[in-house]
Amino acid sequence: MTPNVYSDKTEAVLAVAEEMTNLIKANNAANQTTVLGLATGGTPVPLYQELIRRHKEEGLSFAKVITFNLDEYSGLEKDHPESYWYFMHQQLFNHIDIPAENINLPSGTVAEDEIEAHCAAYEKAIVDAGGLDYQILGIGRTGHIGFNEPPSDDSTRTRQVILHEITRQDAGPAFDGVENVPSKAITMGVATVLDAKRIALMAWGESKADIIAATLKGEITPDIPATYLQSHKNAQFFLDQAAASKL
């Protein structure tokens, strides 16, 4: 894979936003839905800000958009400030014209004995919506996409996972200490992600340079789940120069 490398993340974000805008506009014009797979964390925030701007200033409508988020922490209520449901509404959904019934996230409060059925229902909902047209990804320092921690291979589907200690440490400041970070999450699987028609992975900064190099230059391995993107026919990495510095 040859990544798209930009002078800074602003240029990279504009490139991804333009792809998404063109897809949504084309489907809107054809009276068809657009199914987006969305990510959380700091990486996609500038993208969401640009999509909000295009909605408010250029009239980009999300009325026919259906979204599925990659993951959610287990044990967090929707109104918890670190839940991904709360994050997505604060960072995107509250500012665009997407119908509430078109928003889909895994539940952080589903009972343990209902998790398997909940995950199967999430997979079915994606299929029933027509599959993911465009999946946004970030990447964790463990090489996870979504919360697919190593080892995760391309047979995995939506499920509950145990979070890697590095992942929990990275989330620690937001939770006022790693001891407050949930130990489990529900995530789309690697196979679920790979089913998307188009995948855009974004990464910014020197802290992502090592894992980006390992992902793009190494063999496909469950020890770095993001390497499975090498096998996708329409996956692309959008990087700033710092994230691409070790390629």
DATANOR-V523331 format. One record per residue. BURIAL is # if it has 9 or more other C-alpha atoms within 8 Angstrom, else .. Layout:
BEGIN
BURIAL, BURIAL
END
This chain:
BEGIN
., ., ., ., #, #, ., #, #, ., #, #, #, #, ., #, #, ., ., #, #, ., #, #, #, ., #, #, ., ., ., ., #, #, #, #, #, #, #, #, ., ., #, #, #, #, #, #, #, #, #, #, #, #, #, #, ., ., ., #, #, #, ., #, #, #, #, #, #, #, #, #, #, #, ., #, ., #, ., ., ., #, #, #, #, #, #, #, #, ., #, #, #, ., ., #, ., #, ., ., ., #, #, #, #, #, ., #, ., ., ., ., ., ., #, ., ., #, #, #, ., #, #, ., ., #, ., ., #, ., #, #, #, #, #, #, #, #, #, #, #, #, #, #, #, #, #, #, #, #, #, #, #, #, ., #, #, #, #, #, #, ., #, ., ., ., #, #, #, ., #, #, #, ., #, ., #, #, ., ., #, #, ., #, #, #, #, #, #, #, #, #, #, #, ., #, #, #, #, #, #, #, #, #, #, #, ., #, #, #, #, #, #, #, #, #, ., ., ., #, #, #, ., #, #, #, #, #, ., #, ., ., ., ., #, #, #, #, #, #, #, #, #, #, ., ., .
END
